Amino acid sequence: MRNALIAASLSLLAACTATPKKNEVATPAPAAPVQTPSTTAPVQPPMTTPAPTPATPAVAVTPLLPAEKMALFVTDTSKKFGIPESEIRATLAQAQYRQNIIDAITRPAEAKPWKSYRPIFITDARINGGRKFMAEHREELQRVQNRTGVPAEIIVAIIGVETSYGGNMGSFKVLDALYTLGFFYPKREAFFSSELSHLFELGRVENFDITQLKGSYAGAMGYGQFMPSSYLNYAKDGDNDGRRNLFNNLDDVFSSV
């Protein structure tokens, strides 16, 4: 590159300093005709470059829920569980679409191969936490083991994997999660809209305010992360107080798991 630049410079210098050959008479070029400006032609304004338009910042857009889809859900849920349509509509009016829920379900940790998934759960902290949890609740766990035949260690291990022994039961509103996935996630819309319907049933059966329930991004709840239909089908009233509370009643939790 450097040599090419030097060569080009020398060629230009040689062309500028060359002497004309003898006996050659330079013929003058004919003079260019003089242009007389027209007195009638309009004067054009100087060309200007328009200033660039500033970029518009991206704005998060909430998808619109088709009215007919909402109406069908409300009617179907009301007929199945005997809940007034007005009550269902009022509750759904409090639900919010959450893009982070869509983002989370499209890249679930459960999709990892076992070699990558195992280190997430089989850790010293989780093992030590399980030993401590079992020691603290040995009596209740033993009662469930005697009644069901399910080893206490299995019950504790499931709770440990699902919620780190109740330490992380989820921070998403269950209503928002199931509303978002039931109406705006076509891949599994049928499943999640059914779970949303069962959430209304769960609220009626267990007297829960479903607008306040918290769980995973997929709508799973409590120590054992039960979906609404699983909660309805498998949750047990471990202490016979007339309710099945998988959020903070460990007798119910251990019996259910």
N, C-alpha and C positions, 0 to 999 in steps of 0.2 A: 504493500500500500504506500509506504514511504517513498520507495523508488519510483512508483508511478507518479506521485505528486511532484517529485523533483524533475522527472522527465517532462511532464506537462508544463512546468514552470519554465524550463529551458527552451522548450519549443515556442512558447508564447513570447519569451524575450527575443528569440532569434527572429521571429516574424516582425516584431516591432522595430528592429534595428537593421533590417535588410536594405541594401542600396539598389536602386533601379538599374537595369542594364543599360550600357551606352547605346546610342543610335536609336533608342526607343523614345518616341515622342508621345507623351501622354495626351490623349484626346480628351478634351474636357467634356464632361457629361452634359447633356442638354438640360437647360434650366427647367425646373418643374413649373408647370403653369400656375399662375396665381389664382387661388380660389376666391371668388367674390361672394361673401356671405349673403344669403337671401334675407331680404328685409321682412319677408312674410313668414319664414319658418319660426315656429315657437322655440323658445329657449328651454332646453331640458334641464331640470334640477339635477344637481349632483347626486350620484348613486350613494345611498347610505345602507349600511348593514344593520338589519334589525337586531336589537338586543336579545340575547337568549332568554327564553321563558324559564323561570325558576321551576325546578322539579317539585311536583306536588307530593307531600309525604303520604305514605301508605296509611290507609285507615282501615281498621278491623271492621268487617261487615258481618252482622249477625244474619244468618240465613232466615228466610221467611218460612214459616210453617204453613203449608196449605190448609185453608179453612176446612176442606172436606175431610182431610186426614184427622184433624183435631176433632171434628164433629163425630166421626166414626168411632174414634177411641172413647170419647165421652159416653156415647150411647151404649157401646159394647160393655164398658166397665160398669156402668150404672145397672145394666140388666143382669150382669153376672153376679154382682155383689150387693145389690140393693142399696147403692149409695146415690143420693140425689145428684142429678146432672149439674145443678147449680154449685154444689159443693166441689165436685170434681173440677169444674171450670175455674172456680175461685182459687183452688189449690194450684192448678197448672199456671194460672196467671202469675204466681210467685216463682215459678221455675225459670231458670236462666240457661241459655245456651252457653257452653264452656268449650272454647277451642282447645284449651289445654287437655281436656278429657279426650277429644278426638286425637290429639297428638300422642297422648299416652297409650291409647289402645292400638295405635298403628305401629308401635315399637315395643311390645310387651317383653319384659324380662323372661317370661315363661317360654318365649320362642328360642332362647339360647340353647345350645347343646349342653348336655349334662356336665361336661368338663368345665364349661364356663359358668353354669348355673350353680353347681355345688359350692364353690368358694363363697358365694353370696350368703349361704345359709349355714354351712358347717364351719363355724368359727369358734374360737375359744370363748368369746363373749356370749355367744348363744348357748354353748354347752354349759358354761358356768351359770348363766341365767336360768337354765332349765333345772339344774341341781338345786339352786336356791328356791325357785318357784315350787318345786316338788316338796322340798323340806317344809316350806311355809304352809302348804295345803295338803299335807299327807293324809290327814284324817278324812277330809271330804273326798279326796281322790280314792282312798281305800274303800269307802262306802259305795262309790259308783262302780269300782272294780268288782266288789263282792256281788253287787246287784246285776251287773250286765255281763261280766266275764271279760270285759275289755281291760287290758293291763293299764295301770295308771301311767306308765312310761309312754305308752302310745298316745294317750290323751294329751299329756304334757308336750310331747314332741309335735303334735299337730298344731297346738296353740302357739308353740314357739316358732314354727315355720310361718304360720299365718300372720301373727301380729307381734312377735317377740314378747310373748306372755302378756299380751294386753297393752304393751307399750306403744304400739302404733296400729290403731284400729282404723286409720284413714281420716283425712281432713276434708274430703269432698262432701258436699251436701248430696245425700242419696237421691233426692228428688231431682237435682240438677243433672246428676250423672245419668240416671235412667231416662230423663227427658231428652238430654242431648243424644244419647245413643239410640233411644227408641224412635226418634223422629229424624235424626240427621246422620245416621251411620247405616247406609243401605245394606252394607255387607251382612249385618246381623240385626237388622231393624226388627224383624219379627220376634226374635228372642227377647230383646231389651224392651220392646213395647209391651210384651206380655209380662215381663218383670215389673214394669212400671204399673201395670194394672194390678198385679199382686201386691205392690206396695200400698195401694189404696186399701186393699183388703186387709193387709197386715195392720194398718193404722186403725181400722175399724175393730178388728178382732182383739188386738192387744192394747187398744186405747192410746196409741202413739200419735204425737203430733209429727206427721211425716215431713213437714217442712223444716224440722230441726234435727232430723237424724243425720249422722255423719258416717261415712264409710269410705270404701276404696273408689278409684275412678270408674270402676265397673259396677258400683252399687252394692258391693258385698259389705256385711255389717257384723259388728260385735267381735268378741274374742276369737271366734272360729270362722269369721268372714262368710256368713250365710247370705246368699241371695234371698230376696223376698219369698220366692216360692219354696226354697229349701227351709227357710225360717218357719213358714207355715206348716210344712210337712214333717219336719224332723225336730224342731225345737221342743224341749221338755221342761216341764215345771218341776225342777229338782227339789225344791223345798215346800211344794204344795201350798204356795201362797196365792194361787189363782192366776198367776201371770207367768209368762215365759220371757225373761229379761236376759238377753245375751250380751248386754252392754256392761252391766256391773253387778250381776248376781252370779257368783261362781258356782253355786249349787246347780243353777239352771245351765250354766256354761258347760260344766263337766258332764252332766247327764246328756246334754245335747250332742256334744262332740263325740 
